[in-house]
Amino acid sequence: MRRRGVSSIISVLLLIVIAVAAAVVTYGFVMGFIGGTTTTTTQTQARIVVEGVQITDFNGSHANITVYVRNTGQVEVNVDRIYLYYANGTGIAASQTASGSNPLPVNSVGSYSVTNIPAASGSYYVKVTTQEGAQAPSEVFTISS
């Protein structure tokens, strides 16, 4: 009585296919890991810090604000928008396109103005965003008459 099974040629071919498949999966994992750790984008290189906020004029319902921004990243940035938020976090009070020192070189401080921004007496903070994707909030400040 002769027992039948998988021939030795077929079994060797199956082992080769399994080994190649395991190598491909390992290669994909390793290359994905290495590629993810070495790739840098402009967004990760662009960093800003809000150095200060100055209220230049306030008439009871609108304010003119100057925001001082430092570029602490590795690339030149272009400040795009300045958002005024209520300090208690209830939402945005206003948003305006910033005008000022664009482009902002690395390790430089630029001043950006927003004029006639709707604001009442109270506590606020600003968030500055750049075209490169960087953003930074300010410390809380008070607008008073």
C-alpha positions as CSV (number, residue, x, y, z in Angstrom):
1,M,0.0,0.0,0.0
2,R,1.5,3.2,-1.1
3,R,0.6,6.5,0.6
4,R,0.1,9.5,-1.6
5,G,1.0,13.1,-0.6
6,V,2.4,16.3,-2.0
7,S,5.4,15.7,-4.2
8,S,8.7,17.0,-3.1
9,I,8.9,19.5,-6.0
10,I,5.6,21.1,-5.2
11,S,6.5,21.3,-1.5
12,V,9.8,23.1,-2.3
13,L,7.9,25.5,-4.6
14,L,5.4,26.3,-1.8
15,L,8.2,27.0,0.7
16,I,9.9,29.4,-1.8
17,V,6.6,31.3,-2.4
18,I,6.0,31.6,1.4
19,A,9.6,32.9,1.9
20,V,9.3,35.4,-0.9
21,A,5.9,36.7,0.5
22,A,7.4,37.1,4.0
23,A,10.4,39.0,2.5
24,V,8.0,41.4,0.6
25,V,5.9,42.1,3.7
26,T,9.1,42.7,5.8
27,Y,10.5,45.0,3.1
28,G,7.3,47.0,3.0
29,F,7.2,47.4,6.7
30,V,10.9,48.5,7.1
31,M,10.7,50.9,4.1
32,G,7.5,52.5,5.5
33,F,9.1,52.9,8.9
34,I,12.4,54.4,7.5
35,G,10.6,56.6,5.0
36,G,8.3,58.0,7.8
37,T,11.1,58.8,10.1
38,T,13.4,60.6,7.6
39,T,10.8,62.6,5.6
40,T,10.5,66.3,6.6
41,T,7.8,68.5,5.3
42,T,7.5,72.3,5.1
43,Q,4.7,72.1,7.7
44,T,7.0,70.4,10.3
45,Q,9.8,72.9,9.5
46,A,7.6,76.0,9.8
47,R,7.2,77.1,13.4
48,I,6.1,80.4,14.9
49,V,5.6,81.9,18.4
50,V,3.4,84.9,19.3
51,E,5.7,87.2,21.2
52,G,3.1,89.8,22.1
53,V,-0.2,91.5,21.3
54,Q,-0.7,95.3,21.5
55,I,-4.0,97.1,21.4
56,T,-3.4,100.2,19.4
57,D,-6.9,101.6,19.4
58,F,-10.3,100.6,20.9
59,N,-13.5,102.5,20.5
60,G,-15.9,100.3,22.5
61,S,-16.9,98.0,19.7
62,H,-13.9,97.7,17.4
63,A,-10.2,97.5,18.0
64,N,-6.9,97.8,16.1
65,I,-4.4,95.1,17.1
66,T,-0.7,94.6,16.4
67,V,0.6,91.1,16.9
68,Y,4.3,90.4,17.1
69,V,5.3,87.0,15.7
70,R,8.7,85.2,15.9
71,N,9.7,82.6,13.2
72,T,11.4,79.8,15.2
73,G,11.3,77.3,12.4
74,Q,13.7,76.2,9.7
75,V,12.0,78.0,6.7
76,E,10.7,81.4,5.8
77,V,7.0,81.8,6.6
78,N,4.1,84.0,5.4
79,V,1.7,85.0,8.1
80,D,-1.8,84.6,6.7
81,R,-4.6,85.1,9.2
82,I,-5.1,86.3,12.7
83,Y,-8.0,84.9,14.7
84,L,-9.4,86.6,17.8
85,Y,-10.8,84.1,20.4
86,Y,-12.7,84.7,23.6
87,A,-10.4,83.7,26.5
88,N,-13.0,81.4,28.0
89,G,-12.8,79.3,24.9
90,T,-16.5,79.8,23.8
91,G,-15.6,80.5,20.2
92,I,-14.1,82.8,17.7
93,A,-14.7,86.5,18.0
94,A,-13.2,87.6,14.7
95,S,-10.9,86.6,11.9
96,Q,-8.9,88.8,9.6
97,T,-6.2,88.5,7.0
98,A,-3.0,89.9,8.5
99,S,-1.0,92.7,7.0
100,G,2.7,93.1,7.8
101,S,6.2,91.7,7.5
102,N,5.8,89.0,4.8
103,P,7.7,86.9,4.2
104,L,9.1,86.4,7.7
105,P,12.7,85.2,7.7
106,V,14.0,82.5,10.1
107,N,14.8,83.8,13.6
108,S,13.1,87.2,12.9
109,V,10.2,89.0,14.6
110,G,7.6,90.6,12.4
111,S,4.6,92.8,13.3
112,Y,1.2,92.2,11.9
113,S,-1.8,94.5,12.1
114,V,-5.5,93.8,12.1
115,T,-7.7,96.8,12.0
116,N,-11.3,97.5,12.9
117,I,-11.7,94.0,14.3
118,P,-15.0,93.6,16.2
119,A,-14.3,93.4,20.0
120,A,-15.9,94.4,23.2
121,S,-14.2,94.9,26.6
122,G,-13.1,91.5,27.8
123,S,-10.4,88.9,27.8
124,Y,-9.1,87.4,24.5
125,Y,-6.3,85.6,22.9
126,V,-5.2,85.5,19.2
127,K,-4.2,82.6,17.1
128,V,-1.8,83.3,14.2
129,T,-1.7,81.0,11.1
130,T,0.8,80.9,8.2
131,Q,0.4,79.8,4.6
132,E,2.9,77.0,5.4
133,G,0.6,75.4,8.0
134,A,2.2,76.7,11.2
135,Q,0.0,78.1,13.9
136,A,0.5,79.6,17.4
137,P,-1.7,81.1,20.1
138,S,-0.9,84.1,22.2
139,E,-1.2,84.6,25.9
140,V,-4.6,85.9,27.2
141,F,-4.9,89.7,27.1
142,T,-7.6,92.2,28.1
143,I,-9.3,94.8,26.0
144,S,-10.7,97.6,28.1
145,S,-12.1,101.1,27.5
